[in-house]
């Protein structure tokens, strides 16, 4: 069996409220999922039940801006008044250990990752319909009216960004979305471009 040299960077993105967080949590509860989740940093306040260092690393605005300045983030974005970003060190270290890293981030951040990691696997999660999307944003119940409208507007613009992705997964049912993501990752590992380099090295070493 060939040893995997560098892990795959898997980026799950999609419009606000599409259920990225729910799909990600469901994925990581499955025994046959071996991706490493990259915990993001954010300046937003923890929601009830969220734990620092598990759901996010919760930071002050000043701390976050310092991390940007020191170039410690692979990507970052300002989203509905708060900063969100991916710590670069964890991603690099884990990929170099040959493990797959999974990011669940909004679309501006995903576009930045694509610039520095064009070889990444970019998956766009979409709602079955826009009505469904609004339903999910409203029934989440943690947001005010103004914020709901704001998130809907952002979401519509975000759907137009589908063209930047490799795969589109419809989130009609969480378990089905998870199955699709796992199938995509499996296929991606078999992609000729990804394995060919290693075979070449093996042959050269003969
Ligand atoms: P929430 O506040 O609901 O946890 O997340 C809001 C949005 O920020 C979601 O779309 C989520 O995917 C995104 N997000 C979470 N972490 C990051 C990150 O590290 N970078 C970026 N760009 N977006 C993130």
Boltz pocket constraint, residues with backbone or C-beta under 6 A from the ligand:
constraints:
  - pocket:
      binder: B
      contacts: [[A, 12], [A, 14], [A, 15], [A, 16], [A, 17], [A, 20], [A, 21], [A, 40], [A, 41], [A, 44], [A, 75], [A, 76], [A, 77], [A, 79], [A, 84], [A, 85], [A, 86], [A, 104], [A, 105], [A, 106], [A, 107], [A, 108], [A, 109], [A, 110]]
      max_distance: 6.0
